[in-house]
Every structure is written in C-alpha cells, then in structure tokens.
Amino acid sequence: MNKLKGLLLLLLGALLVDFALENAVAGPQLKLFHFELGRLPAYLLVYGSLIFGFLSGWLAFALKARRQKQAAAAQEKPEAPQAAQEQVL
C-alpha cells in the first residue's frame, strides 16, 4: 500500500509541476481598490486560491470543533455539582 501511495503522490506532483510549467505566462493585471498589484503567473493564482481555500476550511473546522468541545465541557460541569448536592441531601 505504501508503494501505491508513493506512486500516487509522485503522479500528483508531476501533474502540479506540468500545470505550473504550462501556465507560467503572466496572467492578467491584478487590481485591488484601483491599486495595481502587478502580474502573476496563472499557476500562482490557482495554487494560491487552493491553499487559501484549504486553510480557510481547516480554520473553520478547527473553530467549530473547539466550540463543540467547549459546549460539551460546559454541559458536564453543571451536572457534577448537582450530583454532589443530591448525595449530601
């Protein structure tokens, strides 16, 4: 199975390199609020968008998991003192 994973990673790397080489020409002029940011190759725009999307999704998932963990911890804490009070009575 490791050989298959290595082969697939090698194939993916070759595809990424080929895409970068084929699209190395400068893309359109980038502008933001009427400021010219320059020209970037098309592959940098695509790879940058992919990385930005991946990081945004990862951050959103991490924040959601953190909120769920805090909510679960908050639900457990009030139950413990109530159980202790019932045992005392």
C-alpha positions in Angstrom: 0.0 0.0 0.0 2.9 2.4 0.7 4.2 1.9 -2.8 0.7 2.8 -4.2 0.6 6.0 -2.1 4.1 6.9 -3.2 3.2 6.4 -6.8 0.1 8.5 -6.5 2.0 11.3 -4.8 4.6 11.2 -7.5 1.9 11.4 -10.1 0.2 14.3 -8.4 3.5 16.1 -8.1 4.2 15.6 -11.8 0.7 16.9 -12.6 1.3 20.0 -10.4 4.7 20.7 -12.0 3.3 20.2 -15.5 0.4 22.6 -14.8 2.9 25.2 -13.5 5.2 24.9 -16.5 2.3 25.1 -19.0 0.8 28.1 -17.3 3.9 30.1 -16.5 3.0 33.1 -18.6 1.9 36.2 -16.8 -1.8 36.4 -16.2 -4.0 39.5 -16.2 -3.1 42.7 -14.3 -4.2 42.3 -10.7 -6.0 45.3 -9.2 -7.5 46.0 -5.7 -9.3 49.2 -5.0 -7.8 50.8 -8.1 -4.2 49.9 -7.0 -2.2 47.8 -9.4 -0.7 44.8 -7.6 1.2 43.5 -10.6 1.1 40.5 -12.8 1.4 36.9 -11.5 1.6 33.7 -13.4 -1.7 31.9 -13.7 -0.4 28.9 -11.8 0.4 31.0 -8.7 -3.1 32.4 -8.7 -4.6 28.9 -8.9 -2.2 27.4 -6.3 -2.7 30.4 -4.0 -6.5 30.0 -4.3 -6.3 26.3 -3.4 -4.1 27.0 -0.4 -6.3 29.8 0.8 -9.4 27.6 0.5 -7.7 24.7 2.3 -6.5 26.9 5.1 -9.9 28.6 5.4 -11.7 25.3 5.6 -9.2 23.9 8.1 -9.6 27.0 10.3 -13.4 26.9 10.2 -13.3 23.2 11.1 -10.9 23.8 14.0 -13.0 26.6 15.4 -16.2 24.5 15.1 -14.6 21.6 16.9 -13.3 23.9 19.6 -16.8 25.4 20.1 -18.3 21.9 20.3 -15.7 20.8 22.8 -16.3 23.9 25.0 -20.1 23.3 24.8 -19.6 19.6 25.9 -17.4 20.7 28.7 -19.9 23.3 29.9 -22.7 20.8 29.9 -20.7 18.4 32.1 -19.6 20.9 34.7 -23.0 22.0 36.0 -24.1 18.3 36.3 -21.3 17.4 38.7 -22.2 20.0 41.5 -25.9 18.9 41.3 -25.0 15.3 41.7 -22.8 16.2 44.7 -25.6 18.2 46.3 -28.0 15.3 45.8 -25.6 12.9 47.6 -25.3 15.4 50.5 -29.1 15.6 51.0 
